[in-house]
Amino acid sequence: MKKLLMLALFIFASLTMTACGGGGDSGEKKLNVMLGSNVVSLDTAQATDLVSFNVISDCIDGLMQLDAQGKAIPAIAESFDVSEDGKTYTFHLRDAKWANGDAVTANDFVFAWRRHCKVSDKYSYVFGSTVACVKNADAVIKGGDEKTLGVSAPDEKTLVVELDAPVSFFPSLMCFPAFYPINENFYNNLDAGTYGTSPETFLSNGAFMLTNYLPGSVNIQLEKNSSYWDAGRIALEKFQYQVVSSSDNALTAFKNGTLDVAQISGNQVEQVKADEKLSGDLKIIPTSLLNYMSFNQDPKNHHAGALSNTNLRLAISNAIDRESLAENYAMGGARATYTAVPIDFAPNVNTGKYFSEDQKQFADVVAFDVGKARSFLEDAKAELGKDNFELNLIYSNDSGDTVVKVVQAIKSQVEKNLPGVTINLQPMPKAEYLNNVTSNNYDLAVTNWSPDYDDPMSFLTLWTTEGSEIAEHWSNAEYDSLIEACTTGDLAGKYDERWDAMLQAEKILLDNAVIAPLYTSSRSMLISDKVEGIEFHSIAVEQVLKSVTMK
């Protein structure tokens, strides 16, 4: 699952600051950018989080890339053709090189895509029938012959992709790092398991190259790749990422010049707004990052599987004051959200209205209504034969002050509004958290998701029976059928009917309280006035530095 949980905007690791901001002792201009957490992996078949995707995209180009407005434009693919039925894409590759001098070929994509599906890990599902619909991807992911995958290279500069169904957003999907290439010869000459663990084991074809990196590094250094096909566009010669432990530390680092780009949250935003000097450096960047609570419905989970009861889940969801969460705890422009698809995302091409523009459409099951919440709880008690429920809510303990405040507020609200329900907060390191939510070892988890492409399916496919890594252990045949009809079925090419079917699917999801939507985030960024050209996106890759210039 992509960017898994999207905790990247809130997860912060321990801080090791270096005094090289703003150019260092040599006077050389060097950009210093905050990372919200450690990189999980630089292997496109293993990475699941926004931080890893950002660093990967600094160094590797895919077939397409996003322009400043978020539109998919050519990258390694100079152009492409689409068959009349929309099921075959033929990409024509430009002359591009890897940093070791090898040509970037169509086979680099064939190798990477086959490998990704074959290892059947993390994001492999994006190749399959719920997202990209690459021919035979589902079978390969389940152990079939990777050579049957619908991707081929008739020659070095031609890549042919066959789909099981037309996918309207396929070109923008090619901007997502899971679809990036890997140099097969370079990969095969590495020791097993070492790809992407150091500058020597990671090969760039993009704007920048790694010069200093180890797994878990709090400082990552990159420099311009002179072999990059679009090197003339790149003005930034060097830059450094620094992992920061908290919003307070980020603000301090920005003030003293050791960070040129930092993300802050909560009370720091109001503090900055009141500072005449700093307020001009503050940028509020809207995102499509949906924060939500996941309910583990496995009957074998904690408290005898109480969360498999729909009324208990509905009770908890309706006991949460989302407006308060957004305004008083998440802050920084966060907006209370009552839908499974975030606010201001995926506009309808015919009406211009966003998919979740009506935030009250599911008010009967997603609202802050203590009376209704307690009624749901009484029904749950009767159905389960219990009067008290003790549930564990897990979150990352290196996730910064925002997540800590949010989970504490949720605990307070639920316990106040639902007598008999106790929530135990269980903080843990990020790696442990990710392992628990993917291995069925949790009751409640506060998590988030950022879309890979500009379509509601980037969210709705998460909750199919075989959807994502976050195991809610919910399965609904009608929901699965609607999603299938919208992806590979008879609605795939019928825009209006597909749109209505997706709304029906969302209603099923929320009627069953599979998740409790919480809020849609914004990013509160401090950007030095000497830095220009950073691009922010809501899909695929959240931050692009290719056009950065420094005064």
N, C-alpha and C positions, 0 to 999 in steps of 0.2 A: 504494500500500500504506500502510495506516495507520501512524501513529506510526512511520514507517518505522524498523525496527531497534530501536526503543525504546531507543536509546542515551541517551534523555533522563535516565534515572536515573543515568547515569554520565558523561555528556558535560558538561564544564565549560569555559566560555570565560573569557577574561581578565577580571580583576576591576577595576572602577572603583567604589570605595566612596564613599558620601556620608554625611556625619555628621548624618543627620536621623532616626536611629532613635529609637523610643520617643516620638516626638512633636515633635522638633525644637525650635528656639528659641522658637516661638510658644506652646509648651505644648499645641498641638493633638494629639490622639491620632491617630497615623498608623501603620498597620501596615506593616512592612517584611518582605517575603517573598523568600526565595532562589529563583532560577531555576537549574536545573542546566545550562542552555545557552541560547544565543540563540534567539529565536523564528525558525523557518524561514519561516513565512508565516502571515498572518491570513486568507488566502483559503481557504475551506473546500474548494475544489477543488484546492488546492495543498498544504495542510498535511499532514504525514506523521508528526509527532512529538508526544509527550505534552506537551511544553512549549507548543507552538503551540496544541494542543487545549485546554489549561488556560486560556490567555488568551482564546481565542475563546469558551469557555463562560462565562467571567466576564461577557462582553458580549452574548452572543446566546443566546436560548432557542430550543429546538426544540419539536417537538410534545409531547415527554415530557421528564421530568427524573428524576434519581435522588434518592430520599429518603435520610435518614441511614443506613438499613439497606441501601442499594443496590437498592431496589425501584423499578421504573419507575412514576412517578405523573404526572398531567397537568401540562403547562406551558402552552404556547400552545394546545394542544388541551385544551379543558375536559372533553371526554368523547369516546368513540369507540364505534362499533358494528362487529361482525365478522359477516360472512355465515356461513351454516350450513356451507359448505364450507371456510371459513377462508381464502378467496382474495380477499376484498374487505374493505378497512377504510375506514370512513367516519368521518373526524375532524371534530368540531364545535369550531370555534375560539372562544375567549373574546374579549372586547373588550380588545385590547392595542395598544399604539402603538410605533412606532419613535421614537427620540430626536428626530427632526425633526418629530414630530407626525403623521406619516402612520399610518394604521391598518395593523396587520399583517393581511394577507389570505391567503387560500388560494393566490392567484396567486403570492405571494412564495415559496412552497414549490415550486409548479410550475416557476417560472422557475429557481430554484436547482438543482432536481433535473435538469431538462433540460440546463441549462448544464453541470453536473458530468459527466453522461454524454456530452455532445457533445464536450467538450474531451478526453475519454478520457485523463485524466491521473491519476496517483497513485492515489487511492482510488475511482475510478469503478467498479472491479470489485465494490465492496460493494453496488451496486445490482443486480447481475446474478444469474445462476442459482446461483452458489456461496454466496451470502449472503442478500440481501434478496428475491431472486426477483421484483423488480418487472417487470411484464409488458413485454416487448420491450426490456428494458434492454441485453441482450447485443447486439442488433442495432443499437441506437442507439450504443453504445460503439464498435462496429465501423464507424460512419459512416452509419448509417441516419437517417431523419427523426426528430428529437427529439420531434416532435409525436405520434409513435406511442407514446411512453413511457406506461406505465400509471398516470399521475397526472393528475388533472383537478380543476377548480374550478367546480362547478355554480353557486356563488355565492361571495361574498366570505368567508363564514364556514364553508364546507363544502369539505373536501378529500377526494377519493375516490382510494384507491390500490388498483390491481388487481395481483394476484400470479399468477405462473405455477404456484405450488404453495403450500400452506399452510406458514407459517413460525412455529413455536411461540414464538420469541423476538422476534418482530417489534416488539412494543411497546417492549421494552428497547433494541432497535436504534435506535429513534427518538431515544434520548438521545445518540447518537453525532454529533459535529459535522458529519460529511459530509452529514447529512440536515437541517441547519439551513437556514433561509430567507435570502434576500437580497432587499432592496427593489429591484425591477427598474428603476424610474424613477431612483432614486439611482445605481444602477450604470451605467446607460446615459448618464448625464450626466457621467461621469468620463472623463478621458483614458485611452486604452487602456493596460492594464498597470499602472495606478496603484491599483486597488482594494486596500484593506487595507495601504497603505504609510505611512499617517499618520492622526492623529485626524480630519483633514478628509476622508479618503477611506474611512473605515470607519464604518458606521452600526450602532448598538446598538439592540436591542429588549429587552436583558436587564438584569441587576441593576446593571451598571457601564458606564461609558463611558471610552474612552481620552482622556487629556488631554495625554499626552506620549509619543510613540513615533516612532521611525524604524527601518527595517530595520537589524539589527545593533546596536540599542541595548543598552547594559548597564544602563540604568535605564528602566523603563516605569511610568508613573503613570496611575492610574485613579481615578475618583470615582463616587459613587452616581448612578444614572440616575433622576431624579425622575419620569420618564414610565413607569417600569417598572410593569407590571400588578400586581406583588406588592411594590411599594416599601415598604409598611408592615412587611414582614418584614426589610428590610435596615437593620441598625444601623450598619454600617461606612460612614462618609462618604467616606473616601479611603484609598488604600493604594498601595504602591510595590513593584514587583518589582526585584530586583537580581541580575544575573548574576554568579556567583562562580566563581573559577578552580579552586579545589581544596577538598578536605575540610578541610585545615589552615586555609585562609583563612576557610572557613565557620565553623569553631569560633571563630576569633579574632573574627570579626565578631559572632557571637552573644554572646561574652563582653563585648565592649565596647559592646553595645547598638545597633549599626547594623543588626542583623538580629533580628527577633522570631521568625522561623520559618526554620530552616536544616536542611539534610540533611548528615549526616556519614557517614563510612564507615571501614572498616578499623580501624586502631589508635586512631583518635579515639573509637570507641565504648567501648573498654576504658578509655581515659583518662577519659571522661565518667563511666562507671560508678563509677570510683574517687574522683570528686570529689563531696564531700557536697552542695555547693550545686547543681552542674549535674545530678547524677543524677536529681533530681526532675523535670527538664525533658525527660528523654529518653523518647521514645515509639518502640517498635519496631512498625512497621506492616507486617503481612504483605501481599504482593502476589501477583499471578498473572503476574509478568514472567518469562518463560522466556528464559534466556541460553543460546545455543547456537553451535556452529561450523557455518558454511555451507561446503560443498564445491562448487566450480565444476567441473561435469563436462563442460564443453564440450571436445571433442577438440582444438579449436584453441587452448586456453589454454596457460599456461606449462608448460614441461617436456613438450611433445608430448602434452598431454592426459592425463597419468598419472592424474589424479584421476577419470577416467572408469572406472577399474578399481575394482570394488566391494571387492576384498580390500585394496587400499591404504587405502581410506576406513575399512574395518572395523579395520584395523591401527591407524590413528591414533586412532580413537575408543576402542579398548580399551587404548591406552597412556596414557590420561589418568586421573589420580587425582582424581575429582570431589569426593570427601570432603575432600581436602586443599585443592582450589580453594576450596570453600565455607568451610571452617573457618579457613584460614590466609591467604587472599588476598581473596576477596570479603567474607567476615566479615559482621558486622552482622545475623546471623540468616539468612543465605543457607543454602539446603539443597540438597545434591547431588541431581541429578535425572537419571533414566535413561529418561525417556519423552518423547515429542514434545508432550505436553500437560502443563502444570505441575502441581505438587503442590497439593492442596486447592482444586481448581477444578472446576466443573461437577458438582455432586452429582446422582446418579440420583434422580428423583422417586419411584421405587418402593422402592429399597433404602436411599437416603440416602448411599451410598458415592460418593466422588469418582471421577471417571473414571480418574485415575492413582493411585488409592490403593495399588495393588500395584506398588511400584517395582521388583520383581524379575521381572516378567512377561516381560521381554525380555532377561534376563540372558545368554542365549546369544550375543547380538550387541551388547549395550550393558553394559559392565562395566569395572572396572579389573583386567585380567588380562594381565600381561606375557607369560606363556607363550603365551596365545591370540593376543595381538597380534603376536608374532613369527612365529607360524605363519601368520597372515593375510599378513604381510609376505613370507614366503618364497613363498607362492602368488602374490602380486602380482609379485614379481621374476621368477618363472618365466613368468608370463603376459605380462609386458611386455618381458622380455628385458633387464632393467636391474637393476643392483645398488645404485644410488644415486639418491636423489630429493631435489631441492632445490626447496622450495616457499615461496612468499611469503604471509605472513599480514598482512592489512591491518587497521588500526584507526585511530580518530581520535586525533590527538595533543593534542586539547583535551578529552580524555575523562576527565581526573582520575586520581587515583592508583589507584583500584580496577581499572579496565580495564588500565592499564599493568602492574600486578602480576599480573593474571590471564593476560595474553598472555605475559609473561615466564615464568610458571610452566608454561604449556602448552608453550612452546618447550623449556624445560629437561626436562620430563617426556618429551616425545616423542623428543627427540634422545637421551636417556639410555636409554630403553626400546626404541627402534627403531634399531639401528645401520644407518647408511646413509641415514637420513632427516635432512635439514637443513631447518630452518624459519627463514626470514629475516623478521624483524619489520619492517613498513613503516608507520610512523606518518605521518599526514597530517591536514590540517584536516577538520573535519566535512563541509563542503560537498563537498570532493574525495572523501572516503570514500563519501558517499552516491552521488555520480556514478559512482564505480568499481563499486560493487556493483550498480547498476542498468544499467550499460553493459557488463557482462561483462569487466571489467578487473581480475580478481583470481583467486587460487588458493583461498586460505582467508580467511574473514572471521569474526571474533567479533562477533556481533550479538545482538539480543534482540527479543522481541515481547510486547506486552501485548494482551489480548483486547478486542474491541469489544463483545462480548455473552457471556452466561453459557452457553456451549455449546461442546463440543469442536471444532465446526466453525470456530470463530474461529481455530483453529490449523491444523486439518487441510486446510482449503481453500488454505492457502499453497502447498502442494506439488503441486497439480494442474498439468497441462501449461500452463495459462494462469493460474496462481494469483496470484503476487505479483510485486512489482518485483524482489525478490532473485532473480537468475537462477542457480539451481543447474544449469539445463540438464539436468534429469531429467524423463523422461516415462514413465509406466507406464499402459497401457490398463486393467489390472485396477483399479489405484488410482483412476483417473479414473472408472471405471464405478461403483465403490462410493460415491464422493463424490457423483456425480450421482444415484444411487439414494436417497441420504440427503437430498438437497436438493430436486430437482424430480421425482424418480422415485417408484416405487411404495412406497418405505420412508419417505417424508417424513412420513406420518401414522401410522406404526406404531412406537411408542416403543421397545419392547424389541428388535425386529428391527433398527431403526436403530442402537441402541446397540451391538449386536453387530457390525454392519457397520462402524461407526466403529473399533472395536477391531481388526477385520481389516485395515482400511486403515492403521492405525498400525503394525501388524506388518509390512506390506509396506514402509512407509516406513523403518523401522528395520532390517529385514533387508537392505535395500539401502544402509544408511548414507547416506541423502540428507543428513542432518545428524548432528551429534554433540551431543546434549543435554548441558548442563554443570551449571547450577544454577538454582533458582528464587529470586529476590531477595526481600529484605525492605527496607523503608525505615527508616533510623535517623534519626528526626527530633528536633530540639531545638525545643521550642515554649515560649515565654515564659509564665510563670504568669499574665500579664496578658491572655493571649489564650485565648478559649474558642470552641468551635463549629466548628472546621475539620472538614470531612468528607472521609474518604479512601475511595476506591473501587478495586476491582480491574478494573472494566470501564468502557468508554466514556470517562470523564473521571476522572483519578486524584485530583484535589483540588478541592474546592468551598468557596468562601469566603462564600457567601450568608448563612450563619447566624452568622458571626463577630461576637463582641462583644469589646470591650476594656475592662478595668478602669481 
